[in-house]
Amino acid sequence: MLGENHSLHHEFPEHHDLIDKLMKENMHFKKIADEYNSLDKEIRTLEENNSPIDDIMLHEMKKKRSALKDEAYHMLQA
């Protein structure tokens, strides 16, 4: 769905407290989470404003967001 929120807290509500903890204590996780959330916001804005963007570029942005989400998830499971 266009414009849907995919922030880490939204995607992993069961890990809300752990996400907050890792954001404070683990600089690598913070970097991944910040990049993920920033990219998610950018994608959402592009979709909501129906901004002109190449489909390939948007697809690449979504692939990057997915890879960051996977990395964050693995860190949450560790």
Backbone as CSV, one residue per row, in Angstrom:
resi,resn,N_x,N_y,N_z,CA_x,CA_y,CA_z,C_x,C_y,C_z
1,MET,0.846,-1.174,0.000,0.000,0.000,0.000,0.894,1.241,0.000
2,LEU,0.521,2.197,-0.795,1.305,3.412,-0.915,1.255,4.233,0.367
3,GLY,2.406,4.764,0.733,2.475,5.654,1.888,2.393,4.959,3.231
4,GLU,2.470,3.646,3.242,2.354,2.894,4.487,3.623,3.040,5.322
5,ASN,3.444,3.201,6.631,4.559,3.356,7.561,5.259,2.014,7.756
6,HIS,6.560,1.991,7.498,7.346,0.781,7.701,8.483,1.016,8.691
7,SER,8.334,1.968,9.603,9.400,2.214,10.576,9.683,0.930,11.353
8,LEU,10.882,0.825,11.914,11.235,-0.389,12.647,10.289,-0.640,13.817
9,HIS,9.890,0.409,14.511,8.947,0.235,15.614,7.608,-0.292,15.107
10,HIS,7.204,0.129,13.937,5.947,-0.340,13.350,6.078,-1.779,12.846
11,GLU,7.213,-2.095,12.253,7.438,-3.431,11.692,7.660,-4.487,12.774
12,PHE,8.287,-4.097,13.863,8.612,-5.035,14.943,8.096,-4.527,16.280
13,PRO,6.789,-4.385,16.443,6.259,-3.828,17.698,6.613,-4.674,18.921
14,GLU,6.811,-5.969,18.721,7.158,-6.843,19.836,8.577,-6.583,20.347
15,HIS,9.371,-5.846,19.566,10.748,-5.528,19.944,10.931,-4.033,20.236
16,HIS,9.855,-3.344,20.530,9.902,-1.893,20.720,10.969,-1.486,21.744
17,ASP,10.949,-2.115,22.905,11.902,-1.760,23.959,13.334,-2.096,23.565
18,LEU,13.518,-3.243,22.917,14.856,-3.643,22.485,15.389,-2.694,21.419
19,ILE,14.540,-2.257,20.512,14.956,-1.288,19.496,15.457,-0.022,20.177
20,ASP,14.692,0.477,21.141,15.100,1.687,21.873,16.433,1.478,22.589
21,LYS,16.578,0.317,23.212,17.813,0.010,23.939,19.007,-0.038,22.981
22,LEU,18.852,-0.753,21.877,19.957,-0.870,20.920,20.288,0.475,20.270
23,MET,19.282,1.302,20.069,19.525,2.631,19.494,20.448,3.449,20.405
24,LYS,20.367,3.209,21.701,21.192,3.942,22.660,22.550,3.286,22.885
25,GLU,22.604,1.959,22.815,23.798,1.240,23.245,24.645,0.661,22.120
26,ASN,24.096,0.522,20.927,24.818,-0.136,19.839,24.878,0.822,18.644
27,MET,26.038,1.392,18.416,26.182,2.399,17.358,25.939,1.816,15.961
28,HIS,26.303,0.552,15.743,26.054,-0.059,14.436,24.548,-0.211,14.206
29,PHE,23.830,-0.690,15.223,22.382,-0.823,15.095,21.756,0.549,14.859
30,LYS,22.209,1.550,15.599,21.674,2.907,15.441,21.870,3.398,14.011
31,LYS,23.042,3.151,13.449,23.328,3.573,12.079,22.370,2.875,11.103
32,ILE,22.200,1.571,11.263,21.299,0.800,10.394,19.869,1.309,10.550
33,ALA,19.424,1.467,11.783,18.055,1.907,12.055,17.798,3.314,11.529
34,ASP,18.749,4.210,11.736,18.583,5.585,11.245,18.509,5.612,9.719
35,GLU,19.380,4.850,9.072,19.362,4.798,7.603,18.056,4.185,7.107
36,TYR,17.623,3.098,7.768,16.367,2.441,7.398,15.192,3.412,7.544
37,ASN,15.074,4.054,8.698,13.943,4.945,8.946,13.957,6.162,8.021
38,SER,15.138,6.676,7.724,15.254,7.795,6.799,14.823,7.391,5.388
39,LEU,15.272,6.230,4.947,14.900,5.728,3.627,13.404,5.446,3.561
40,ASP,12.853,4.880,4.627,11.414,4.617,4.666,10.624,5.914,4.547
41,LYS,11.058,6.940,5.261,10.373,8.232,5.200,10.457,8.820,3.794
42,GLU,11.630,8.711,3.169,11.798,9.228,1.813,10.883,8.500,0.825
43,ILE,10.802,7.195,0.933,9.937,6.399,0.049,8.480,6.790,0.266
44,ARG,8.078,6.900,1.531,6.697,7.268,1.859,6.347,8.632,1.280
45,THR,7.251,9.587,1.425,7.015,10.937,0.911,6.867,10.913,-0.611
46,LEU,7.742,10.189,-1.274,7.661,10.084,-2.739,6.322,9.480,-3.166
47,GLU,5.893,8.434,-2.471,4.634,7.776,-2.818,3.431,8.669,-2.524
48,GLU,3.426,9.310,-1.357,2.282,10.143,-0.967,2.130,11.365,-1.857
49,ASN,3.255,11.918,-2.298,3.200,13.111,-3.144,3.155,12.785,-4.628
50,ASN,3.113,11.488,-4.918,3.107,11.037,-6.304,4.231,11.729,-7.084
51,SER,5.397,11.817,-6.441,6.548,12.502,-7.022,7.078,11.730,-8.220
52,PRO,7.522,12.459,-9.220,8.080,11.773,-10.385,9.423,11.137,-10.030
53,ILE,9.480,9.829,-10.145,10.707,9.088,-9.878,10.686,7.864,-10.782
54,ASP,11.824,7.507,-11.263,11.975,6.340,-12.111,11.584,5.089,-11.320
55,ASP,10.807,4.196,-11.929,10.386,2.964,-11.253,11.584,2.140,-10.789
56,ILE,12.617,2.115,-11.585,13.810,1.347,-11.221,14.461,1.945,-9.978
57,MET,14.525,3.265,-9.921,15.119,3.932,-8.757,14.304,3.651,-7.494
58,LEU,12.984,3.737,-7.590,12.122,3.449,-6.441,12.282,1.995,-6.010
59,HIS,12.353,1.092,-6.970,12.543,-0.331,-6.664,13.875,-0.543,-5.933
60,GLU,14.931,0.123,-6.382,16.231,0.004,-5.732,16.187,0.548,-4.302
61,MET,15.463,1.634,-4.103,15.312,2.189,-2.758,14.603,1.190,-1.847
62,LYS,13.582,0.537,-2.370,12.838,-0.442,-1.583,13.683,-1.686,-1.299
63,LYS,14.516,-2.083,-2.241,15.422,-3.216,-2.010,16.417,-2.882,-0.906
64,LYS,16.938,-1.673,-0.920,17.885,-1.236,0.108,17.195,-1.216,1.472
65,ARG,15.956,-0.697,1.502,15.197,-0.669,2.765,14.998,-2.090,3.284
66,SER,14.692,-3.013,2.398,14.485,-4.406,2.788,15.764,-5.026,3.351
67,ALA,16.893,-4.748,2.722,18.174,-5.280,3.204,18.505,-4.721,4.590
68,LEU,18.252,-3.434,4.791,18.488,-2.823,6.100,17.563,-3.421,7.152
69,LYS,16.316,-3.665,6.782,15.349,-4.275,7.707,15.817,-5.673,8.101
70,ASP,16.299,-6.444,7.125,16.805,-7.790,7.426,17.983,-7.731,8.393
71,GLU,18.894,-6.792,8.157,20.054,-6.665,9.039,19.621,-6.272,10.457
72,ALA,18.694,-5.338,10.552,18.187,-4.929,11.870,17.507,-6.096,12.567
73,TYR,16.719,-6.864,11.813,16.015,-8.002,12.403,17.000,-9.033,12.961
74,HIS,18.059,-9.317,12.207,19.055,-10.278,12.685,19.725,-9.775,13.958
75,MET,19.937,-8.486,14.055,20.524,-7.926,15.266,19.541,-8.005,16.439
76,LEU,18.259,-7.861,16.154,17.249,-7.968,17.213,17.147,-9.404,17.724
77,GLN,17.420,-10.367,16.866,17.328,-11.769,17.237,18.559,-12.260,17.986
78,ALA,19.675,-11.544,17.843,20.946,-11.985,18.457,20.937,-11.823,19.968
